[in-house]
Each structure stands twice: as C-alpha cells, then as structure tokens.
C-alpha cells in the first residue's frame, strides 16, 4: 500500500489563495446550460476543480512558472473540460472520417428568388420567371410575350425593384458613387 504524502504549508497556502478560481470557473462552464442542469453540474465540476487544484499545487514551481493564476486556471479548466466531455459523451458506434463523408445530410436549398416570383401577381410571374430565373434578355422577353421593347424594359426594371424590396436587397443607383 502506497503512503500518500501530506500537503506542505506552502501547498496549502497556494490552494487557499487560488480556491476562488474553482467556483468562478465552474459557474463559467454552466452559464450556457439550462437552469435545471446548472445545479447538477456545478457540484461535480467544483469537485473536479478542487482535485485539479491540489494536483497543480503539488507540481507548481514558481521558478519555472512566474504566473500562478494562469497555471492554476489552466489546470482547473482542463479538469472541468474533461469532466464535461465525460458526462455528455453519447455512446454509439464510432464512424471513420471516410464513412462520415458519405453520410453527410443533404439539404434542400431554398430558392428565395423563386418564392418571391411566386408571390407576384399572376400577370408578372411569367415575365419575372423568364428574366430572373431563365436569364432571358429583354429583347427575348419582348418577342416571347409580344410586347414592345420599351414596355418589356420598363416592366423588367419595375419587377427587379419589386423583387429587390421583397428580398431585402438595396439596389444601387446609376451614377451614385
């Protein structure tokens, strides 16, 4: 049976001096958790933090490490982080990176411009679809919808402004710097 050595007065003084870090850092870790989890985790984190503080007090060398606060804070944070990882770990099958690449979810992209065009009055939908979805020129729109070129241009410009407003896009004016 191994005999544990007691802490020296210097170690005890270091522990007393930096004990407040344990409580502060435990509260830091649980601040983003729901309130019902906070009380549950704080006690466990503080326990792990106190153990880390004792270990750090035993290994602290002021000649090598002139900043004790950083040393003790890092030791306590690492201990608490390990504890959080251990308690929140979800058991399951391990998946390699190669397997995970093939299992990535596929998301349908939302076509906001198509939705904005569908919200237009029915008389404007065909022209807006041709112009902004299919990329037709104004001349092609004029021919396809049997409109004078000037009218096709004006309607296209009006539809661009309407769609820009519905999509929250600010259009730049010509000649404005």
MARZA-278988 format. One line per field, with one value per residue (C-alpha): residue in one letter; x, y, z. Coordinates in Angstrom, 1 decimal, decimal comma. Layout:
N
lumvo [A; ...]
x [X; ...]
y [Y; ...]
z [Z; ...]
% end
This chain:
177
lumvo [X; X; X; X; X; X; X; X; X; X; X; X; X; X; X; X; X; X; X; X; X; X; X; X; X; X; X; X; X; X; X; X; X; X; X; X; X; X; X; X; X; X; X; X; X; X; X; X; X; X; X; X; X; X; X; X; X; X; X; X; X; X; X; X; X; X; X; X; X; X; X; X; X; X; X; X; X; X; X; X; X; X; X; X; X; X; X; X; X; X; X; X; X; X; X; X; X; X; X; X; X; X; X; X; X; X; X; X; X; X; X; X; X; X; X; X; X; X; X; X; X; X; X; X; X; X; X; X; X; X; X; X; X; X; X; X; X; X; X; X; X; X; X; X; X; X; X; X; X; X; X; X; X; X; X; X; X; X; X; X; X; X; X; X; X; X; X; X; X; X; X; X; X; X; X; X; X]
x [0,0; 1,5; 1,6; 0,3; 2,3; 0,5; 0,5; 3,1; 2,2; 3,3; 1,0; -1,9; -1,3; -1,4; -4,6; -6,2; -5,0; -6,5; -9,6; -11,9; -10,9; -12,7; -16,1; -15,7; -14,7; -17,4; -20,0; -18,4; -18,8; -22,5; -23,7; -25,0; -26,7; -30,4; -31,1; -32,1; -28,6; -26,7; -27,1; -26,4; -23,2; -21,7; -21,0; -19,3; -17,3; -16,2; -15,1; -13,1; -11,7; -10,6; -8,8; -7,1; -6,1; -4,5; -2,5; -1,5; -0,3; 1,9; 3,5; 3,7; 7,3; 7,5; 11,0; 9,8; 6,3; 6,1; 2,3; 0,5; -3,0; -2,6; -1,1; -3,9; -6,7; -5,4; -5,2; -8,8; -10,2; -8,7; -10,1; -13,5; -13,5; -12,6; -15,4; -17,9; -16,8; -17,1; -20,6; -22,0; -20,5; -23,1; -22,3; -22,6; -20,8; -17,6; -17,6; -14,4; -14,0; -14,4; -17,7; -18,9; -18,2; -20,7; -23,3; -23,5; -27,1; -28,4; -30,2; -32,7; -31,6; -34,3; -34,7; -35,7; -36,0; -38,4; -40,5; -40,5; -41,6; -44,4; -45,7; -46,0; -49,3; -50,0; -49,6; -46,0; -44,9; -44,1; -42,0; -40,1; -39,5; -38,2; -36,0; -34,6; -34,8; -34,1; -31,9; -33,7; -32,7; -35,2; -35,4; -36,2; -38,9; -40,4; -40,6; -41,9; -44,7; -45,4; -44,5; -42,8; -39,1; -39,6; -42,6; -40,6; -37,7; -39,9; -41,7; -38,4; -37,0; -40,2; -40,1; -36,4; -37,2; -40,2; -38,2; -35,3; -37,7; -39,3; -35,8; -34,4; -31,8; -30,8; -30,2; -27,5; -28,5; -26,5; -24,1; -24,1; -20,6]
y [0,0; 3,3; 6,1; 9,4; 12,4; 15,3; 18,7; 21,1; 24,6; 26,1; 23,8; 24,6; 28,3; 28,0; 26,1; 28,7; 31,5; 30,1; 28,3; 31,0; 30,1; 26,8; 28,3; 31,0; 28,6; 26,1; 28,8; 29,8; 26,3; 26,0; 29,5; 28,4; 25,3; 25,2; 26,1; 22,6; 21,3; 24,1; 22,9; 19,3; 20,1; 22,8; 20,4; 17,8; 20,5; 22,1; 18,6; 18,0; 21,5; 21,1; 17,9; 19,6; 22,5; 20,1; 18,4; 21,7; 23,0; 19,9; 20,5; 24,3; 25,6; 29,4; 29,5; 27,9; 29,4; 33,0; 33,3; 31,2; 32,3; 31,2; 27,8; 27,0; 28,3; 26,1; 23,1; 23,6; 24,4; 21,2; 19,1; 20,6; 20,2; 16,5; 16,1; 17,8; 15,7; 12,5; 13,3; 14,5; 11,7; 9,8; 6,1; 4,8; 3,3; 5,1; 6,3; 6,9; 10,1; 8,3; 6,8; 10,2; 11,9; 9,5; 10,0; 13,8; 15,0; 16,5; 19,8; 21,3; 24,8; 27,4; 29,3; 32,7; 34,4; 31,7; 32,2; 35,9; 35,5; 33,1; 35,9; 38,3; 38,9; 36,3; 38,8; 39,5; 35,9; 34,8; 37,8; 37,7; 34,0; 34,4; 37,4; 36,4; 32,6; 31,7; 34,7; 35,8; 39,1; 42,0; 41,5; 37,8; 38,7; 41,3; 38,7; 35,9; 38,0; 40,1; 43,4; 46,5; 46,6; 49,7; 48,2; 44,9; 47,0; 49,1; 46,0; 44,2; 47,2; 47,5; 43,8; 44,0; 46,7; 44,8; 41,6; 43,5; 45,0; 41,7; 40,0; 42,9; 43,9; 47,5; 48,5; 50,9; 53,9; 54,6; 57,5; 57,3; 56,9]
z [0,0; -1,0; 1,5; 0,4; 1,4; 3,2; 1,7; 2,9; 4,3; 1,0; -0,9; 1,4; 1,1; -2,7; -2,5; -0,2; -2,5; -5,7; -4,4; -5,6; -9,2; -8,8; -8,1; -10,8; -13,5; -12,6; -13,0; -16,3; -17,7; -16,7; -17,7; -21,1; -19,8; -18,8; -15,2; -14,2; -15,3; -13,6; -10,0; -11,1; -12,9; -10,6; -7,7; -9,9; -11,7; -8,4; -7,1; -10,2; -9,9; -6,3; -7,2; -10,1; -7,8; -5,3; -8,1; -9,5; -6,1; -5,8; -9,2; -9,2; -9,4; -9,1; -10,5; -13,8; -14,0; -12,8; -13,4; -10,9; -11,8; -15,4; -14,3; -11,8; -14,1; -16,9; -14,7; -13,3; -16,8; -18,3; -15,5; -15,8; -19,6; -19,3; -16,8; -19,1; -22,1; -20,0; -18,7; -22,0; -24,1; -26,1; -26,5; -30,0; -33,0; -34,0; -37,5; -39,5; -41,5; -44,8; -43,7; -42,3; -45,7; -47,3; -44,6; -44,8; -44,8; -48,0; -47,6; -50,0; -50,9; -50,6; -53,8; -52,4; -55,8; -57,0; -53,8; -54,4; -58,0; -57,0; -54,6; -57,6; -59,3; -62,0; -64,9; -63,8; -62,9; -66,4; -67,3; -63,9; -64,3; -67,8; -66,9; -63,4; -63,4; -67,0; -67,8; -70,9; -72,4; -72,6; -76,4; -75,9; -73,4; -75,7; -78,5; -76,3; -74,6; -77,7; -76,1; -77,4; -76,4; -74,3; -72,3; -71,7; -70,4; -68,1; -66,7; -66,2; -64,3; -62,2; -61,4; -60,4; -57,9; -56,6; -56,1; -54,6; -52,0; -51,2; -50,8; -48,8; -51,4; -51,9; -55,5; -56,4; -58,5; -61,6; -61,3; -57,5; -56,0]
% end
